[in-house]
Amino acid sequence: MKAFLILEDGTIFTGTSIGSTREVISEIVFNTSMTGYLEVLTDPSYAGQAVVMTYPLIGNYGICHDDMESLKPWPDGYIVRELSRIPSNFRSEDTIQHFLEENDIPGISGIDTRALTKILREKGTMNGMITTKEYSDLSEPIERMKAYSVTGVVKKTTCKEKYVLPGDGKKVALLDLGAKKNIARSLNERGCQVTVYPATTAAEEILASDPDGIMLSNGPGDPKECTDIIEEIKKLYESDVPIFAICLGHQLMALANGADTHKLKYGHRGGNHPVKDLETGRVYISSQNHGYVVDTDTLDPSVAVPAFVNVNDGTNEGLKYVGKNIFTVQYHPEACPGPEDSGYLFDKFIKMMEVDR
């Protein structure tokens, strides 16, 4: 079936419908990863967005449900150059086409994703529509696209109730802001007992459990929208319990301490972003998925200082909090399928908890 991707600037791409045939309007973003398409599809940080995969062939090793980063896929739509319909992998349990259909995710294949990505890089992230309807007049759909914004996605993606991953090591409270499973798994594999809390949990409840450390997870959307959560994170900051935060958690901790965030032109989404440790000078290759960054010009240097920087564009990739056992990063040390360069940060967090106790 013929399908169309329409951008809010009026650009139209014609391709083939994959997955659900329902019409969807979403923010269009691109990911440059060569592998890990299932991890991308099941990353809650993509809630409210349709993802363009820049690698030209997607789906060639099928779907293995053990690799999912959450219980379901989250993007509103999926956009690829070519979809492999016959996967070849001994672990494969399903095709990506059936996975999209089963989860009611609209998609389009057969379009020039390189040309689309160039538009998003030059003009910036914009809204778009995936549809099987052929519009003779674009004024009405473009009006709907321009009115769309990503809202309420943290509460949509967080867990509904508290749960525990048992361990005989340090007790970690993980605030689920739209967390990838591998964050809790990375702590659990290091012996930690991980208690996962919904994003709306009061700081008092978390602190009453007397955790050795607190983890703030990744998540979707504009960090400034999370006003209630920011107020609770202020209380966690003041508690003196060691804290490690990733991605959205990193941004919310900065906002809780008076810094500002802003939206990037087209974001960082992929598995090959170089990040420099400002203390050692060492560069790590990192996995990233974010559209917002902390504005370091708004940091109070008596509260926090930059710890990591993006080598490509100089944006902030992490903070160290002065006089506190708190460090935060913008990228993903728990990355699956990788790279695993920054997995040591979980070990650093555990050592910080040991020293604190």
N, C-alpha and C positions, 0 to 999 in steps of 0.2 A: 504494500500500500504506500502511495506517495505521502510524504510528510514535508512540512515546512518549518524552518526556524526563522522567525521574524525578530529583528532587533528593534529597539525603541527609536533608533535613528532611521528606520525604514529599510535597512538592508534585509534581503531575503535570501536564504539558502534553501535549495530544494534537494531532498534526499528520500530515504526509505524509512517508514515507521518501524521502530523496534520497541518491544515492550508494550505497554498500555497505549491505547489510541486516544485516550482522553486529552483534552486541551489543557495546557498548563502555562502560567506566567511565573517567571522566576528571575532571580539575579543570575546572570551568566558569568561563570568563572572558569579558568583553565588550570589544569594540572599537568605538569611536565614529566611525571613518573613513567618509566618504561615498564615497570611491573607493579603488582599490588593493586590492581583495579578493584578487587573485591574489598580490600581494606579501605580504599577510597569510598566505595559505595556504602560501606557500613560505618563510616566515621560520622558521628553525630554533628561534628563541626560543619558539615555540608547541608544541614537543615536550612531550608529556605533558598537553596541555590540549585542551579542546573550546572553540571560539570562537563566541560569539554576536555577530553583526553587528547593531548597533542601527539602521543605516540600513535603511529598510523594503524596498527593492528591490535585490536583488543579482544580478549576472550579466548586466546589460543590455548591456555592451559585450564580452561573451564572454571567451575566453582567448587571449592572445597569448604564446607560449612565450618570446619574447625578454624579457618583463617578469618572468620568474621570478627569485626571489632565491636559489634553490638548485636542485639538480637534480631535486628532488621536493618534494611538500607534506609538512608535518610535523604539523599538528594531529591529534589522535585523533578529533575530530568537528567538525561544522559545523552551525550553527544559524541559520536566517534566517526572516524574516517572509514574504517572497515571493521566489521564484526565477524569474528571467526565463528562459524556455525558448527564446526566439527572439532571440538577440543581434543588435544592429545596430551594426557597426563594420567599417570596411574592413580593419582589422588582425586581426580575429577569425579564429582557426583552430579553435576548438572551443567547445562549450558547457560551462558549469560543472558541469552534471549529469553529463555524460560524463567530465569530468576527475575528479570525485569517484569515480565508478564504477571508472574505469581504475586509480586509485590506492588502491582499497579503503578509502576514508574514509566512515564512516557519517555521515549527516546527517538533519536534520529541518527541514521548512518548514511554513508555515501556522500557526505559534504566535504568541502575543502576546509579541514580544521586548521590548516596553516594560515589560510586567508582570514578565517574567523579570529584566530589568536592574534594576528597582526592588528586587526581592528580593535580588539580589546586592549592591546598594549598601547596603541596610538591614542585611542579615544578614552580609554579607561573602562573599568567594569561597568556594564550597563544591564538593564533588564531586557528580557526577551520572552518570546512565546514559542512553544513547540505545539504544532497543530496539524491535523490532517485535513482541515478545512481550507479551501482556497478562497482567500478574501479578494474581492475586486476593489474594495476601498479599505485602505489601511488606517484611516483616521480613528475609527472606533477602537480597534485593538491596540493601537499605539497610545491612545489616551488611557486605556486600562493598564498598559505596561508602565507608563510613566507614574501612575498612581500607586504602583506596587512598592512595598518596602518589607524588609525582613524584620518581623517582630515576634516576640513571645516564644522564641525558639529554645531558650534555655529550659524553661518550664515544660516545654514539649518533649525534650530529649532526656531530661534527668530521670533517675529511677523514681518509682512511686513510693517506695518504702525502704527503710534501712535494712541492710543485710551484711553478713559477716563471712569473710574468707578466713578460716582458722589457720593459726600458725603459732609456734612456740617462741617467737622472737619479740621484737618491739611491737607495741600497739600503735597502729597508724589509723587516724581518722581521715577518710578520703571524701571530700566534698565533691559530689558528682554534678558538675556544671554542664554535662553532656560528654561524659568521660568515655574514652576508648578503653576496652577491656584490658588492654595490655599494660595500662598503668598499674591497676590493682594486681595483675599477674606478675609484673616485674618486682613489686614489693613482696608479694606472697612467695615468689621463688627464692627470695633472700631471707625467708623465715618469718617475715612480718605477719602479724595478725591484722588484717585490714577490715575495718568497719566502714562500709560505704553509706553515705548519708545523702538524701535528696538535697537539691540546691537550695530549697527554701528552709532548711533546718536552722534553728536559732543557734547562735554561737554558744549560749549557755548550755544547751543540750550536749553539744560536742565536747565542751570543756568539762562537763560533769562526768564524762566517761574516763577522765584522766588519761588522755592519750600521751604516748611518748613523742609523737609528732603528728603534724597535720599536713595533708596533701590537698592542694587545690588543682582541679583537673582542667583539661581543655574544654572547649565548648563553642557553640555557634553564636553568630549575631554581633551586634554593636555592644561593646562592654558598657557604654554609658546608659544603656537601657536597664541594666541590672541594679537599680538604685537600692532596693531593699537588701539585696545580697551584699552590696558594698558596705552597707552599715554593719552587717554581721561580721564581715571580714575585718573591719576596723577593730572590733572586739577581739577577734582572734589574734590580730597583730599585737594588741596591748597585753595579751596573756603571757607572753614570753615562752610559749611552747614552740619548739622548732617547726618551721614551715618551709615546704618546698612547693612551688607553684609552676604550672606549665601552661603556656599559651593564654587562653582566656583568664585562667587563674592569675597569671603573671600581670595581665592588664588590670584586673580588678584590684589586686593588691596595690598597684601603683595609684589607681584612682582613689582607693581608700586612704592614701597618704598624701593627697593633694596634687598629684601629677595629672597630666592630661593625656588623652589618646586621640589619634586621628586616623582617618581611613586612607589606606594606600591607593595609588592610582589603579593598580590591577592585582595587588596582593602577592604573596609568596605561597605557592602551592606546588610541591614536588619533592623529590628525594635526593637532590644534589646541591643544596644551598650551603655555601661555605660560611662558617661562623668562626670569628676569632675571639679567643680568650684574652681579654685585655691584661690579665695578670701575668700570664705565661708567654703570650705571643703565639701560642699554638693555634692552628686552624683545624677545625673539625668539619666534616661533611655531614649535613643534617637533613632530616625530613621536616618539612614545614607545611602548614595549612592555616593561613590567617590573612585577613584583609585589613586588620587594624594594628597599629603599633603604639607603643608608649613614646610620647614626645619628651626626649631627655632634657630639652631646654626648660621644661616646667618642673624638673625634679628639684627638690630641696636637697643639696649635697650633704646636709647634716642628717638626712633621713635615709637616702639611698644613692648609690653611685652605679654607673654603667659597669657591667661585668663582661658582657659579650656584645660584639657588633657584627652586623652582616657585611661580609667582605664585598659583595656586589654593589650595594647601594648605601652603605653606612648607617642603616637604621638600627635601632636598638634590638638586641637579641637576649638580653638578660640583665638583672639587677642584683646587687648585693646590698642588704640593708644594714646600715651603720649601727653598731651596738646591739644587734639582734641576731639570733640564729635563724635567719630567713634569707633564702636566695630563690630567685625566680628566673625562668627562661621562656623565651618566646617560641622556641622550636621543640621538637619531640624526641626526647631521649629514649622513649619506649618504642620507637618506630618499628613496625613490621610492614613490609619485609626487610626494612633497613633504611639507611645504614645504621650501624650499631656503635659508631664512634663515641657517642655521648652517653652510653649506658652507664658509664662510671658515675654519673650524677646521682643515681639511686644509691650507690655505695657511699657517696659523700653525704647524702641525707642520713643514712643509717649511722655513720660515724658521728655526725652532728648530734643525733639523738643519744648516742652512747656517752658522749662527752657531757651533754647537758644533764644526764642522770647521774 
